[in-house]
Amino acid sequence: MTDRLSQLEWRWKSFDDLTTAEVYDMLSARSAVFVVEQNCVYGDIDGLDIDAWHLFAYGEGEKRPALAGYLRVLLPGFPDDNEKDVRIGRVLTTAKFRGLKLGNAMLERALEHILKQWPDQPISLHAQAHLQRFYGAFGFVPSSGEHDEDGIPHVWMRRPGFES
């Protein structure tokens, strides 16, 4: 399994640098995981991708590389000036690549990338409640109570920065 993980191709890109195939892969995977698998009808195209950084993990596919995992990072101050945290969102692993601990590898890369650019900023994310232990292993602690989001229990989690 770790052999498959080591063979992944990692791509960090701003929205303007994404290829049409990467945009298609991103939206297709988000739809497959969040809308179809989790049975949540929601507006995934929320206008936040344009100013976000996107992390893609690609593995071997049949005709071309297949998207294995994805997440996006929203910058401090976006979408509004009152937002001080860097935010991680849309974290997913596609069905074919589950069981490789890809989520751990993605979070490690995301935190490394964020901490290089914004070393003192707190980082937040909106987690499905059953994933609190997973995110807790990366220093995130609940910052809200559990609440329903599209029929799934969620909780806001935060990793304090040096200034917090």
C-alpha positions in Angstrom: 0.0 0.0 0.0 2.7 2.5 0.9 4.2 1.7 -2.5 1.1 3.0 -4.2 1.2 6.1 -2.0 4.8 6.8 -2.9 4.0 6.7 -6.6 1.4 9.5 -6.4 2.1 12.7 -8.3 1.4 15.8 -6.2 0.3 19.1 -7.6 -0.3 22.4 -5.8 -2.0 25.0 -8.0 -3.8 28.2 -7.9 -7.1 28.2 -9.8 -5.7 30.2 -12.7 -3.0 27.6 -13.2 -5.4 24.6 -13.4 -5.9 22.8 -16.6 -9.3 22.1 -17.9 -8.7 18.4 -17.1 -7.8 19.2 -13.5 -10.9 21.4 -13.1 -13.0 18.5 -14.5 -11.3 16.0 -12.2 -11.8 18.2 -9.1 -15.5 18.8 -9.7 -16.1 15.2 -10.8 -14.5 13.8 -7.6 -16.2 16.3 -5.3 -19.6 15.4 -6.9 -18.9 11.7 -6.7 -17.8 11.8 -3.0 -20.0 14.5 -1.5 -23.1 14.5 -3.6 -23.4 10.9 -4.8 -21.7 8.8 -2.1 -22.8 10.9 0.9 -26.2 11.7 -0.7 -25.9 15.4 -0.1 -27.5 17.8 -2.6 -25.7 21.1 -2.1 -24.1 23.8 -4.2 -20.5 22.7 -4.5 -19.6 25.4 -6.9 -19.5 28.2 -4.3 -17.3 30.8 -5.9 -14.4 30.1 -3.4 -12.3 27.9 -5.7 -11.2 30.9 -7.8 -9.1 32.4 -4.9 -8.1 29.1 -3.3 -5.0 26.9 -3.6 -5.7 23.3 -4.7 -3.8 20.2 -3.8 -4.2 17.2 -6.1 -2.8 13.7 -5.7 -2.8 11.7 -8.9 -2.3 8.0 -9.3 -2.2 5.5 -12.1 -5.3 5.5 -14.2 -6.5 3.5 -17.2 -6.0 6.1 -19.9 -4.5 9.0 -18.0 -3.6 9.7 -14.4 -6.5 9.3 -12.0 -7.4 11.7 -9.2 -6.7 9.9 -5.9 -7.2 12.8 -3.5 -7.9 16.5 -3.3 -8.3 19.4 -1.0 -8.5 23.2 -1.2 -7.0 25.9 1.0 -8.7 29.3 1.4 -6.4 32.1 2.3 -6.7 34.4 5.4 -9.1 37.2 4.8 -11.1 35.2 2.3 -14.0 35.2 1.6 -14.4 38.3 3.9 -11.9 40.5 5.7 -13.1 39.2 9.1 -11.9 35.7 8.3 -8.4 35.5 9.9 -7.9 31.7 9.6 -6.5 29.8 6.7 -9.2 27.2 5.9 -8.8 23.7 4.6 -11.8 22.3 2.8 -13.3 19.8 0.4 -10.9 17.1 1.6 -11.5 13.8 -0.2 -10.0 10.5 -1.3 -11.5 8.8 -4.3 -12.9 5.3 -3.9 -10.2 3.6 -5.9 -7.4 5.0 -3.6 -9.0 4.5 -0.2 -7.1 2.5 2.4 -3.7 3.9 1.6 -3.6 6.6 4.4 -3.8 9.2 1.6 -5.7 11.5 3.9 -2.7 11.6 6.3 -0.4 12.4 3.4 -2.6 15.1 2.1 -3.0 16.8 5.5 0.8 16.7 6.1 1.4 18.3 2.7 -1.3 20.9 3.2 0.0 21.9 6.7 3.6 22.1 5.4 2.5 24.3 2.6 0.3 26.6 4.8 2.9 26.9 7.6 5.6 28.0 5.1 3.4 30.8 3.8 1.5 31.8 7.0 3.5 30.5 9.9 1.5 32.3 12.6 -2.0 31.9 11.2 -4.6 29.7 12.8 -6.0 27.0 10.5 -9.6 25.9 10.6 -11.8 23.3 8.9 -15.4 22.1 8.9 -15.1 18.4 9.6 -17.6 15.6 9.6 -18.0 14.9 13.3 -16.8 11.3 13.0 -13.4 12.6 11.7 -12.6 14.6 14.8 -10.0 12.1 16.0 -8.3 12.1 12.5 -8.0 15.9 12.4 -7.1 15.9 16.1 -3.9 14.0 15.3 -2.8 17.0 13.3 -3.4 19.5 16.2 -7.0 20.5 15.4 -9.5 20.9 18.3 -13.2 21.4 18.1 -14.2 25.1 18.0 -17.9 24.6 17.8 -20.5 22.1 18.9 -21.8 19.4 16.6 -24.4 20.7 14.1 -26.1 19.3 11.0 -24.8 20.2 7.6 -26.7 18.6 4.7 -27.9 15.7 6.9 -24.4 14.9 8.3 -23.1 15.9 11.7 -20.2 18.4 11.4 -18.0 20.4 13.8 -15.7 23.3 13.2 -12.2 22.5 14.2 -9.2 24.9 14.6 -5.5 24.6 14.9 -4.2 27.7 16.8 -1.5 29.8 15.3 1.3 31.4 17.4 -0.7 34.6 17.7 -3.8 32.8 19.1 
